[in-house]
Amino acid sequence: MSVEHESSQIAGLAAGSGYQTFPVAPGYRVNVRSGPGTNFSVEKVLPYGASVTIRCQTPGEWVSGPYGTSNIWDCIGNGLFVSDAYVKTGTDGYVANHCA
């Protein structure tokens, strides 16, 4: 299966789940952390050109990135977070429910 085909399948699954998928800033390999701040451990690093599916969002540490300075952290599943400052959501505000 090609990477493009696999990506479109994943995006389709995300769309079917009711969660939105957004691109990560081009030219960045973004750290995925175990909580909403840089003091949390890096669990993995997203590759260039990645997209993330935001399940919920929560306030955390302020981070500056290509899309501004934000304290919003995007939960991309199973307790994994990326700073919203590196995700192109089209707004400085929340685009998903607050994490419980």
All heavy atoms as an XYZ file, in Angstrom:
737
protein
N       0.850     -1.172      0.000
C       0.000      0.000      0.000
C       0.894      1.233      0.000
O       1.852      1.307      0.754
C      -0.879     -0.047      1.253
C      -1.737      1.166      1.436
S      -2.776      1.156      2.929
C      -3.679     -0.344      2.740
N       0.599      2.218     -0.812
C       1.406      3.424     -0.871
C       1.157      4.283      0.362
O       0.116      4.188      0.999
C       1.074      4.221     -2.137
O      -0.160      4.880     -1.988
N       2.126      5.150      0.659
C       1.984      6.046      1.806
C       0.814      6.987      1.590
O       0.034      7.238      2.495
C       3.299      6.834      2.026
C       3.118      7.896      3.086
C       4.417      5.883      2.407
N       0.652      7.497      0.356
C      -0.469      8.391      0.067
C      -1.792      7.686      0.316
O      -2.690      8.246      0.930
C      -0.427      8.862     -1.393
C       0.417     10.060     -1.625
C       0.288     10.535     -3.061
O      -0.152      9.781     -3.930
O       0.646     11.684     -3.277
N      -1.909      6.457     -0.166
C      -3.151      5.710      0.001
C      -3.401      5.451      1.483
O      -4.509      5.618      1.970
C      -3.090      4.392     -0.773
C      -4.329      3.566     -0.668
N      -5.556      4.035     -1.061
C      -4.534      2.327     -0.183
C      -6.470      3.101     -0.831
N      -5.861      2.046     -0.291
N      -2.346      5.082      2.206
C      -2.481      4.809      3.631
C      -2.910      6.078      4.372
O      -3.781      6.035      5.219
C      -1.147      4.309      4.172
C      -1.219      3.838      5.611
C       0.104      3.239      6.047
O       0.688      2.450      5.290
O       0.526      3.592      7.149
N      -2.323      7.234      4.023
C      -2.678      8.498      4.662
C      -4.130      8.852      4.421
O      -4.828      9.293      5.315
C      -1.792      9.629      4.148
O      -0.468      9.412      4.541
N      -4.610      8.642      3.195
C      -6.007      8.970      2.911
C      -6.941      8.030      3.648
O      -8.007      8.425      4.082
C      -6.280      8.967      1.402
O      -6.129      7.677      0.871
N      -6.531      6.775      3.819
C      -7.345      5.846      4.596
C      -7.417      6.293      6.046
O      -8.480      6.288      6.638
C      -6.749      4.436      4.558
C      -7.252      3.593      3.434
C      -6.870      2.141      3.663
O      -5.806      1.833      4.177
N      -7.751      1.270      3.267
N      -6.288      6.706      6.612
C      -6.268      7.167      8.001
C      -7.125      8.414      8.138
O      -7.908      8.532      9.062
C      -4.818      7.424      8.461
C      -4.066      6.092      8.544
C      -4.784      8.133      9.809
C      -2.573      6.226      8.715
N      -7.004      9.359      7.207
C      -7.812     10.573      7.255
C      -9.297     10.222      7.185
O     -10.115     10.811      7.875
C      -7.432     11.519      6.123
N      -9.632      9.249      6.367
C     -11.025      8.823      6.273
C     -11.522      8.250      7.578
O     -12.638      8.534      8.016
N     -10.698      7.458      8.234
C     -11.076      6.898      9.528
C     -11.260      8.011     10.541
O     -12.192      8.002     11.327
C     -10.010      5.913     10.025
C      -9.898      4.603      9.266
C      -8.693      3.812      9.762
C     -11.155      3.778      9.416
N     -10.353      8.982     10.523
C     -10.460     10.097     11.454
C     -11.748     10.868     11.209
O     -12.451     11.228     12.141
C      -9.249     11.013     11.311
N     -12.063     11.101      9.942
C     -13.281     11.826      9.615
C     -14.505     11.051     10.090
O     -15.443     11.619     10.623
C     -13.353     12.088      8.115
N     -14.480      9.741      9.924
C     -15.591      8.918     10.349
C     -15.752      8.872     11.862
O     -16.825      8.610     12.375
N     -14.664      9.166     12.593
C     -14.713      9.128     14.049
C     -15.258     10.421     14.630
O     -15.506     10.506     15.822
C     -13.307      8.881     14.605
O     -12.495     10.017     14.361
N     -15.432     11.436     13.796
C     -15.917     12.721     14.278
C     -14.803     13.661     14.698
O     -15.050     14.775     15.104
N     -13.540     13.226     14.624
C     -12.402     14.073     14.962
C     -11.855     14.707     13.698
O     -11.889     14.111     12.635
C     -11.294     13.259     15.628
C     -11.707     12.583     16.908
C     -11.630     11.199     17.038
C     -12.151     13.314     17.997
C     -11.988     10.572     18.216
C     -12.523     12.693     19.183
C     -12.437     11.330     19.288
O     -12.788     10.706     20.447
N     -11.309     15.923     13.838
C     -10.733     16.617     12.690
C      -9.228     16.379     12.617
O      -8.556     16.255     13.634
C     -10.986     18.116     12.800
C     -12.437     18.502     12.597
C     -12.588     20.012     12.656
O     -12.608     20.598     13.712
N     -12.663     20.618     11.478
N      -8.725     16.339     11.385
C      -7.300     16.150     11.133
C      -6.733     17.441     10.558
O      -7.356     18.074      9.715
C      -7.089     14.975     10.156
O      -7.627     13.806     10.755
C      -5.623     14.748      9.857
N      -5.549     17.827     11.064
C      -4.904     19.071     10.655
C      -3.437     18.814     10.333
O      -2.807     17.964     10.964
C      -4.975     20.100     11.798
C      -6.367     20.470     12.192
C      -7.003     19.800     13.225
C      -7.049     21.482     11.535
C      -8.298     20.126     13.603
C      -8.351     21.814     11.907
C      -8.967     21.140     12.940
N      -2.872     19.597      9.395
C      -1.446     19.426      9.060
C      -0.535     20.072     10.098
O      -0.867     21.098     10.688
C      -1.320     20.143      7.716
C      -2.402     21.172      7.733
C      -3.534     20.573      8.535
N       0.615     19.449     10.298
C       1.677     20.020     11.122
C       2.442     20.996     10.231
O       2.502     20.829      9.007
C       2.589     18.883     11.648
C       3.831     19.430     12.325
C       1.808     17.985     12.593
N       3.015     22.019     10.828
C       3.746     23.033     10.067
C       4.793     22.391      9.159
O       5.550     21.527      9.610
C       4.420     24.010     11.023
N       4.816     22.790      7.879
C       5.800     22.213      6.961
C       7.225     22.546      7.401
O       7.494     23.624      7.908
C       5.469     22.860      5.610
C       4.550     23.975      5.889
C       3.976     23.787      7.259
N       8.119     21.566      7.233
C       9.516     21.772      7.574
C       9.843     21.512      9.033
O      10.959     21.786      9.469
N       8.879     21.007      9.793
C       9.107     20.730     11.213
C       8.864     19.259     11.522
O       7.913     18.660     11.025
C       8.172     21.570     12.099
C       8.520     23.027     12.113
C       7.992     23.899     11.160
C       9.399     23.548     13.060
C       8.317     25.241     11.161
C       9.730     24.888     13.067
C       9.178     25.729     12.121
O       9.505     27.067     12.125
N       9.728     18.714     12.355
C       9.521     17.390     12.951
C       9.108     17.678     14.386
O       9.909     18.129     15.187
C      10.797     16.560     12.881
C      11.190     16.257     11.420
C      12.371     15.328     11.328
N      11.923     14.012     11.778
C      12.617     13.233     12.611
N      13.767     13.630     13.097
N      12.147     12.058     12.961
N       7.838     17.465     14.700
C       7.262     17.919     15.962
C       7.320     16.815     17.021
O       6.969     15.665     16.754
C       5.814     18.399     15.735
C       5.140     18.779     17.039
C       5.808     19.581     14.769
N       7.735     17.206     18.229
C       7.766     16.278     19.356
C       6.353     15.976     19.836
O       5.541     16.884     19.995
C       8.557     16.874     20.529
C      10.033     16.960     20.259
O      10.581     16.169     19.503
N      10.699     17.921     20.882
N       6.088     14.702     20.081
C       4.835     14.260     20.681
C       5.164     13.929     22.128
O       6.051     13.103     22.395
C       4.265     13.018     19.954
C       2.990     12.539     20.625
C       4.018     13.336     18.478
N       4.473     14.568     23.056
C       4.819     14.449     24.472
C       3.732     13.738     25.271
O       2.588     13.636     24.836
C       5.095     15.835     25.047
C       6.304     16.487     24.374
C       6.671     17.803     25.027
N       7.885     18.358     24.449
C       9.110     18.090     24.872
N       9.301     17.273     25.883
N      10.153     18.646     24.290
N       4.118     13.298     26.464
C       3.198     12.552     27.327
C       2.263     13.460     28.117
O       1.411     12.975     28.862
C       3.992     11.659     28.290
O       4.817     12.459     29.128
N       2.387     14.760     27.961
C       1.516     15.719     28.626
C       1.643     17.079     27.974
O       2.457     17.272     27.065
N       0.854     18.070     28.442
C       0.781     19.382     27.785
C       1.879     20.361     28.202
O       1.613     21.432     28.734
C      -0.605     19.873     28.187
C      -0.828     19.270     29.540
C      -0.156     17.917     29.485
N       3.141     19.987     27.951
C       4.247     20.880     28.254
C       5.571     20.261     27.857
O       5.675     19.044     27.692
N       6.587     21.114     27.723
C       7.897     20.620     27.302
C       8.619     19.865     28.413
O       9.631     19.224     28.167
C       8.791     21.762     26.789
O       8.957     22.726     27.833
C       8.181     22.429     25.562
N       8.093     19.931     29.641
C       8.680     19.177     30.744
C       8.244     17.707     30.717
O       8.797     16.884     31.440
C       8.315     19.815     32.088
C       6.822     19.940     32.289
O       6.100     20.304     31.357
N       6.337     19.688     33.489
N       7.272     17.365     29.874
C       6.827     15.975     29.726
C       7.739     15.256     28.736
O       8.314     15.876     27.843
C       5.372     15.919     29.247
C       4.389     16.355     30.292
C       3.999     17.682     30.390
C       3.847     15.442     31.190
C       3.099     18.096     31.353
C       2.941     15.842     32.159
C       2.565     17.174     32.244
N       7.842     13.949     28.884
C       8.759     13.175     28.040
C       8.311     13.150     26.578
O       7.110     13.185     26.290
C       8.893     11.747     28.566
O       7.659     11.080     28.492
N       9.300     13.104     25.683
C       9.029     12.960     24.249
C       8.777     11.476     23.989
O       9.635     10.635     24.238
C      10.218     13.465     23.406
C       9.977     13.191     21.920
C      10.456     14.949     23.648
N       7.587     11.167     23.509
C       7.205      9.778     23.247
C       7.532      9.351     21.816
O       7.792      8.194     21.549
C       5.711      9.573     23.524
C       5.317      9.860     24.963
C       5.991      8.934     25.951
O       6.055      7.712     25.694
O       6.486      9.425     26.994
N       7.461     10.318     20.899
C       7.848     10.082     19.506
C       7.989     11.429     18.824
O       7.660     12.467     19.402
C       6.854      9.171     18.776
C       5.455      9.733     18.603
C       4.574      8.718     17.888
C       3.172      9.231     17.684
N       2.360      8.300     16.910
N       8.488     11.415     17.602
C       8.657     12.633     16.807
C       7.912     12.432     15.494
O       8.101     11.421     14.810
C      10.150     12.931     16.546
C      10.310     14.184     15.708
C      10.907     13.067     17.860
N       7.057     13.393     15.169
C       6.305     13.307     13.909
C       7.231     13.598     12.736
O       8.077     14.489     12.817
C       5.155     14.308     13.906
C       4.081     14.102     14.974
C       3.073     15.243     14.923
C       3.386     12.769     14.789
N       7.057     12.904     11.626
C       7.896     13.158     10.453
C       7.467     14.449      9.741
O       6.378     14.969      9.978
C       7.626     11.941      9.569
C       6.249     11.506      9.940
C       6.110     11.810     11.410
N       8.334     14.952      8.878
C       7.980     16.100      8.040
C       6.701     15.766      7.263
O       6.523     14.642      6.807
C       9.102     16.411      7.033
C      10.392     16.853      7.664
C      11.527     16.074      7.556
C      10.481     18.055      8.358
C      12.728     16.472      8.125
C      11.674     18.462      8.939
C      12.789     17.669      8.816
O      13.966     18.067      9.381
N       5.818     16.750      7.135
C       4.606     16.565      6.343
C       3.501     15.797      7.048
O       2.510     15.427      6.419
N       3.623     15.592      8.339
C       2.620     14.817      9.085
C       1.339     15.623      9.280
O       1.330     16.854      9.199
C       3.175     14.405     10.441
N       0.277     14.902      9.551
C      -0.992     15.483      9.988
C      -1.355     14.811     11.299
O      -0.932     13.684     11.572
C      -2.097     15.229      8.964
O      -1.865     15.972      7.797
N      -2.142     15.520     12.119
C      -2.583     14.955     13.388
C      -4.096     15.040     13.487
O      -4.715     15.968     12.972
C      -1.931     15.665     14.600
C      -0.434     15.420     14.626
C      -2.230     17.155     14.609
N      -4.664     14.076     14.158
C      -6.091     14.072     14.444
C      -6.255     14.521     15.888
O      -5.730     13.882     16.800
C      -6.683     12.671     14.242
O      -6.480     12.299     12.873
C      -8.167     12.646     14.553
N      -6.941     15.645     16.063
C      -7.108     16.213     17.400
C      -8.356     15.617     18.045
O      -9.462     15.786     17.554
C      -7.213     17.744     17.342
C      -5.933     18.331     16.734
C      -7.488     18.322     18.729
C      -5.978     19.840     16.520
N      -8.145     14.920     19.162
C      -9.250     14.302     19.893
C      -9.840     15.249     20.926
O     -11.030     15.263     21.163
C      -8.785     13.008     20.533
C      -8.656     11.913     19.479
C      -7.717     10.801     19.867
N      -7.762      9.675     18.946
C      -7.367      9.657     17.691
N      -6.934     10.758     17.139
N      -7.411      8.578     16.962
N      -8.975     16.042     21.562
C      -9.407     17.076     22.495
C      -8.233     18.025     22.694
O      -7.136     17.752     22.216
C      -9.867     16.468     23.831
S      -8.582     15.571     24.745
N      -8.495     19.152     23.363
C      -7.444     20.134     23.590
C      -7.462     20.567     25.051
O      -8.524     20.559     25.690
C      -7.644     21.351     22.682
C      -7.457     21.022     21.206
C      -7.740     22.221     20.327
O      -8.847     22.733     20.312
N      -6.730     22.655     19.576
N      -6.294     20.966     25.557
C      -6.176     21.359     26.957
C      -5.152     22.480     27.097
O      -4.208     22.547     26.310
C      -5.785     20.135     27.821
O      -5.942     20.457     29.194
C      -4.369     19.668     27.551
N      -5.332     23.352     28.084
C      -4.297     24.362     28.314
C      -3.071     23.740     28.968
O      -3.174     22.749     29.695
C      -4.980     25.365     29.252
C      -6.067     24.596     29.926
C      -6.484     23.516     28.959
N      -1.920     24.318     28.690
C      -0.665     23.833     29.260
C       0.394     24.914     29.141
O       0.072     26.105     29.144
N       1.622     24.499     28.977
C       2.746     25.426     28.868
C       2.626     26.270     27.604
O       2.227     25.779     26.544
C       4.042     24.613     28.823
C       5.289     25.456     28.694
C       6.549     24.613     28.557
O       6.490     23.380     28.722
O       7.597     25.204     28.275
N       2.998     27.543     27.714
C       3.032     28.418     26.548
C       4.225     28.045     25.676
O       5.332     27.839     26.169
C       3.155     29.886     26.968
C       1.880     30.433     27.528
C       1.484     30.422     28.835
C       0.825     31.058     26.805
N       0.252     30.994     28.963
C      -0.184     31.405     27.728
C       0.630     31.357     25.455
C      -1.362     32.036     27.350
C      -0.549     31.988     25.081
C      -1.530     32.321     26.014
N       3.974     27.933     24.363
C       5.002     27.566     23.390
C       4.881     28.495     22.188
O       3.769     28.797     21.740
C       4.830     26.093     22.940
C       5.768     25.757     21.796
C       5.052     25.146     24.106
N       6.024     28.947     21.661
C       6.042     29.727     20.424
C       6.439     28.822     19.276
O       7.380     28.031     19.405
C       7.034     30.887     20.537
O       6.575     31.819     21.475
N       5.715     28.934     18.168
C       5.991     28.119     16.996
C       5.617     28.872     15.737
O       5.323     30.064     15.784
N       5.585     28.181     14.603
C       5.301     28.836     13.327
C       3.883     29.413     13.239
O       3.628     30.279     12.418
C       5.518     27.731     12.295
C       5.476     26.465     13.060
C       5.896     26.768     14.453
N       2.977     28.948     14.083
C       1.601     29.460     14.059
C       1.301     30.315     15.280
O       0.164     30.388     15.751
C       0.601     28.309     13.911
C       0.793     27.566     12.613
C       1.136     26.221     12.598
C       0.675     28.224     11.389
C       1.334     25.548     11.400
C       0.878     27.554     10.189
C       1.207     26.224     10.214
O       1.416     25.564      9.025
N       2.342     30.973     15.825
C       2.148     31.901     16.933
C       2.558     31.309     18.267
O       3.214     30.270     18.339
N       2.142     31.995     19.325
C       2.415     31.552     20.689
C       1.101     31.115     21.302
O       0.108     31.837     21.241
C       3.045     32.694     21.511
O       4.272     33.077     20.875
C       3.329     32.266     22.931
N       1.097     29.914     21.871
C      -0.147     29.335     22.365
C       0.116     28.476     23.600
O       1.195     27.894     23.737
C      -0.785     28.465     21.275
O      -1.956     27.831     21.747
N      -0.889     28.413     24.473
C      -0.824     27.472     25.596
C      -1.778     26.302     25.369
O      -2.021     25.506     26.257
C      -1.118     28.167     26.929
C      -2.588     28.494     27.106
O      -3.317     28.724     26.138
N      -3.043     28.539     28.345
N      -2.313     26.198     24.148
C      -3.210     25.093     23.800
C      -2.362     23.897     23.363
O      -1.449     24.029     22.549
C      -4.186     25.486     22.681
C      -5.079     26.642     23.144
C      -5.033     24.283     22.250
C      -5.974     27.208     22.045
N      -2.684     22.735     23.916
C      -2.029     21.483     23.543
C      -3.078     20.549     22.986
O      -4.183     20.429     23.544
C      -1.319     20.869     24.756
C      -0.047     21.614     25.062
C       0.060     22.836     25.658
C       1.278     21.199     24.746
N       1.379     23.207     25.738
C       2.148     22.214     25.197
C       1.818     20.062     24.147
C       3.528     22.133     25.055
C       3.194     19.983     24.018
C       4.036     21.012     24.456
N      -2.757     19.921     21.870
C      -3.676     19.028     21.170
C      -3.412     17.585     21.566
O      -2.288     17.099     21.406
C      -3.492     19.164     19.650
C      -3.632     20.604     19.177
O      -4.386     21.374     19.803
O      -2.990     20.955     18.170
N      -4.434     16.920     22.092
C      -4.309     15.494     22.397
C      -4.580     14.733     21.106
O      -5.648     14.872     20.497
C      -5.297     15.079     23.483
S      -5.201     13.311     23.854
N      -3.592     13.953     20.672
C      -3.738     13.215     19.417
C      -4.001     11.732     19.674
O      -3.948     10.931     18.758
C      -2.517     13.441     18.496
C      -1.226     12.949     19.139
C      -2.412     14.931     18.136
C      -0.032     12.947     18.197
N      -4.306     11.407     20.929
C      -4.682     10.040     21.277
C      -3.815      9.429     22.353
O      -2.619      9.713     22.438
N      -4.422      8.625     23.201
C      -3.721      7.838     24.223
C      -2.748      8.654     25.069
O      -1.614      8.242     25.294
C      -2.986      6.657     23.586
C      -3.946      5.702     22.913
O      -5.064      5.518     23.366
N      -3.505      5.096     21.830
N      -3.167      9.833     25.501
C      -2.310     10.652     26.350
C      -1.117     11.256     25.650
O      -0.119     11.583     26.294
N      -1.189     11.427     24.339
C      -0.104     12.010     23.548
C      -0.497     13.416     23.117
O      -1.601     13.629     22.607
C       0.196     11.144     22.325
C       0.651      9.715     22.635
C       0.779      8.916     21.345
C       1.965      9.712     23.403
N       0.422     14.383     23.301
C       0.119     15.785     23.048
C       1.159     16.443     22.155
O       2.348     16.132     22.235
C       0.081     16.556     24.373
C      -1.040     16.144     25.271
C      -0.908     15.051     26.117
C      -2.236     16.844     25.275
C      -1.946     14.662     26.952
C      -3.280     16.467     26.109
C      -3.137     15.367     26.945
N       0.679     17.393     21.323
C       1.558     18.270     20.553
C       1.102     19.706     20.793
O      -0.083     19.963     21.010
C       1.561     17.952     19.035
C       2.106     16.571     18.760
C       0.183     18.102     18.434
N       2.044     20.625     20.756
C       1.702     22.035     20.928
C       0.912     22.520     19.714
O       1.294     22.281     18.567
C       2.966     22.876     21.078
O       2.621     24.256     21.011
N      -0.186     23.229     19.990
C      -1.020     23.764     18.914
C      -0.280     24.825     18.098
O      -0.673     25.127     16.980
C      -2.303     24.352     19.511
C      -3.388     24.558     18.473
O      -3.828     23.573     17.856
O      -3.798     25.728     18.260
N       0.815     25.357     18.626
C       1.615     26.354     17.900
C       2.282     25.753     16.667
O       2.781     26.473     15.802
C       2.669     26.959     18.823
N       2.280     24.421     16.562
C       2.879     23.722     15.419
C       1.843     23.027     14.540
O       2.196     22.273     13.641
C       3.907     22.689     15.908
C       5.169     23.333     16.405
C       5.281     23.767     17.715
C       6.242     23.556     15.545
C       6.437     24.385     18.172
C       7.393     24.169     15.987
C       7.486     24.587     17.295
O       8.632     25.205     17.734
N       0.556     23.280     14.799
C      -0.519     22.628     14.043
C      -1.366     23.700     13.370
O      -1.802     24.657     14.022
C      -1.393     21.749     14.977
C      -2.505     21.079     14.190
C      -0.534     20.706     15.688
N      -1.606     23.539     12.070
C      -2.362     24.544     11.311
C      -3.861     24.273     11.441
O      -4.458     23.580     10.622
C      -1.951     24.526      9.837
C      -2.582     25.659      9.052
C      -2.108     25.686      7.625
C      -2.692     26.884      6.911
N      -2.230     26.941      5.524
N      -4.456     24.876     12.488
C      -5.894     24.702     12.704
C      -6.702     25.845     12.095
O      -7.914     25.741     11.993
C      -6.219     24.628     14.208
O      -5.813     25.868     14.822
C      -5.536     23.448     14.868
N      -6.024     26.943     11.724
C      -6.715     28.078     11.134
C      -7.250     29.063     12.154
O      -7.923     30.025     11.797
N      -6.957     28.850     13.442
C      -7.421     29.750     14.485
C      -6.463     29.722     15.664
O      -5.707     28.760     15.834
C      -8.844     29.359     14.966
O      -9.253     30.270     15.991
C      -8.890     27.951     15.508
N      -6.508     30.779     16.481
C      -5.709     30.813     17.709
C      -6.458     30.170     18.869
O      -5.912     30.036     19.950
C      -5.367     32.256     18.086
C      -4.375     32.882     17.125
O      -3.655     32.139     16.441
O      -4.336     34.130     17.060
N      -7.713     29.795     18.628
C      -8.543     29.248     19.690
C      -8.696     27.736     19.586
O      -8.016     27.078     18.813
N      -9.632     27.246     20.364
C      -9.898     25.813     20.407
C     -10.712     25.375     19.184
O     -11.607     26.097     18.742
C     -10.664     25.460     21.684
C      -9.792     25.504     22.917
C      -9.540     26.706     23.577
C      -9.217     24.348     23.426
C      -8.733     26.744     24.704
C      -8.405     24.381     24.553
C      -8.172     25.582     25.187
O      -7.369     25.606     26.292
N     -10.390     24.210     18.657
C     -11.130     23.630     17.522
C     -11.730     22.279     17.900
O     -12.350     21.615     17.074
C     -10.236     23.470     16.271
C      -9.762     24.827     15.764
C      -9.059     22.533     16.548
N     -11.518     21.859     19.153
C     -12.038     20.576     19.633
C     -12.484     20.769     21.075
O     -12.187     21.791     21.719
C     -10.960     19.503     19.546
N     -13.181     19.801     21.611
C     -13.614     19.832     23.001
C     -12.410     19.869     23.940
O     -11.330     19.374     23.588
C     -14.453     18.596     23.327
C     -15.778     18.614     22.603
O     -16.340     19.668     22.335
N     -16.279     17.439     22.290
N     -12.621     20.423     25.121
C     -11.587     20.391     26.144
C     -11.438     18.956     26.638
O     -12.439     18.235     26.772
C     -11.950     21.319     27.314
C     -11.805     22.779     26.984
N     -10.688     23.499     27.311
C     -12.627     23.634     26.325
C     -10.842     24.744     26.891
N     -12.004     24.852     26.286
N     -10.204     18.550     26.920
C      -9.969     17.205     27.437
C     -10.575     17.089     28.834
O     -10.531     18.042     29.611
C      -8.468     16.922     27.500
S      -7.633     17.004     25.892
N     -11.117     15.936     29.123
C     -11.752     15.724     30.437
C     -10.733     15.544     31.521
O      -9.618     15.156     31.312
C     -12.651     14.497     30.366
